[in-house]
C-alpha cells in the first residue's frame, strides 16, 4: 500500500481461487451495507448454495469462469471477492463480472485493482471477447470501479436481480481482445 500526495491510498492485491474454506468470507460479505444494491443479505441456505457455486466455478478448467478471494498485499488479509462467469447479453455470449469489498478496504483502490486482475484472467481464459459489469445506477462506487478499470459505459437497462427484484443498471463493457494498453 502507498500513500499519494493527494491523500489517497492505493493497495496491491492478489487473486486466489475460491475454495471450500472461504465460507466465512462469504458470510462477512453478506452484510446489509454490502448487499444494499443486490436485494439485501441472503439467508444461510442461499449463502451455502452460493458458496458451492463459487467453489465449483473456481475449479472450472473450461474457461467458462472463475471465482476468487481478493487478498490484500503485502499482509495477506482477505479483502473481498471477485469473479467472472459466462453469461449472455442481447443474445451474445459474454463474460460477466461482479465483486464485493469488505468495508475496511473500500476507498483504497482494491476493487479497481481486483477488477483489472480479473479482466486479465478472463482475457487469458479466452472464450469471450467482452467482459460486462451491470452495477445498479445507484451504486456510485461500483460504477466508478468500472470507469477506472477501463470499461466503456454502453447505457442503462432494466435487470431483475435477484429474481423478482427489478433494478436499473448501467451496462459496462470491456473489450478483452483490444490491446491491454489502458
N, C-alpha and C positions, 0 to 999 in steps of 0.2 A: 504494500500500500504506500502511496506517496501523497504528500500534500502539495497543492499548487498555490502560486501566489494569489489567485483569486479566492482562496479559502476552500475550494472543492477538494474532495478526497477521492482518489481512484484506487481500485483494487486489482489484483490479479486473481484469476480463477482457473480451476481445472475441472473438467467434466469427468465424472466417474460413473460407469454403468450402474443403473439402479439394481439393487439386489434385495434378496429376501430379508435382509437386516435393516432395511430403510423404512419400515412401517412407522417407527417413531417420528421420523422426519415428516412423513406424510400427515401424521396427526397434528404436528406443530404447524404445518402449512394449511391446515383446515380451520384456522382461526377466523372468527367473523369478519375482522377487518381485512383479511386477505381474500376472503371469498365473497366480498360485497358485490363485485361485478360478475360473479359466476353463480348467482342464485342462492348464496348463503352456504353455511357449513353442511357437510354431508354427515349422514348417520354412520355409526360404526360399521354396519353392514355394507354401506356404499363405499366406505374407505377400504374395507377388506377386498371388495371387488376391484376397486381402482388399483390397489397395491398389487394384486395378482396380474392385472393387465400390464402394469408398469414392469413387473419382473419378466413377464413373457415378452414384452416388447424389447426390453433391454437385452434379451438373449437372441433376438432376431438376427439372422445372418443373410437374409434375402435382400436387404436394402430397403425394406418397407418402412423402417423407422427404428428409433431407439429412445429410451428414456434415461435421464442422467440425474445424478445428485450434483449440485453445484458446490464445489469446495473452494473456500477462500484460501488464498496463498499469502504468506508462507506458513500460516499457523495450522492449516488443515481443518478449520471449522466448517461444518455444513452450513451453507448459506441459503439453499433453496433447491428447486428442481426445475428442469427444462427438458424438453424432448421435441422430436419431430416424428410424424407419422403420415402414412398415405391417407389422403382424403380426396374429395372431388370438389371442384369449384366450377360451376357452369358447365358441368359435364366433362371437364378436363381433369385427368389425374394430376394431383399436385401433392407436395408435402405441406403439412400444416405444422405450426409450432405454437407452443404455449409455455409459460414459465410462471413461477411464483418465487419471490424472495422474502425471507424472514424479515420482520420489521427492523431488527438491529443492524441489518446490512443494506437497507434501502437508502437511496440517495448517494451512493458511492460508486456508481457505475457497474455494479455487479451484474445486473440484469442485461445491460448492453454488452458487456464482455461475454457473458454466457450465450447471448443470442448470436453474436458473431461466431463464437466457437461452435455452436450447434449448426449454424449455416455451413461451416466448413465440413462438419460431419455429414450433413445432408448432401453437400456437393460431392463428397467422396463416395457416398452410397450410390449416387448416380442414377437412380430410377426416374426422377422427375426434374424438369427444368426449373420449376418455380417452387419457392418456399413462401407460404402465406401465413399471415397472422390476422386474427379477427378480434381485436380488443373492442370493448364497449366504447362508444363515442364519449362516454362519461369518464372513462379511465385515462386521465391525462398522463399518468406515469407510464403506462404500457404503450400508449401512443407515442410518447417521447422516446421510449426504447426503440420502437420500430424506426422512427426517423433517424436516430443516432446510429442505428445499426445498418443504415443504408437501404432500407426498404422504400419502395415507391407507394405513395397513397393513391389508390385507384378510385376511392369514393366510399360511400356508405351503403349498407344493405341491412335488411332485417334478417335476423337469425333467431333460432329457437335453441337456447341453451341455459340450463339443462332442458331436456324435452319438456314441453309445456310452458316454458318461460320465454316469452318473446323479448328480444333485446335488439337495439340498433347498434351496429358495429361499423367500425372503419375497416376497410379491406386494404391490407398492406401486402405488397408482393416484392420478393427479392428474386432476381434472375440469377440462378446458380450457375448458368453456363456463361454468363458475362465474365469478363476478366475480374479478378479479385481486387483490382485497384480501387480502393474506396478511401 
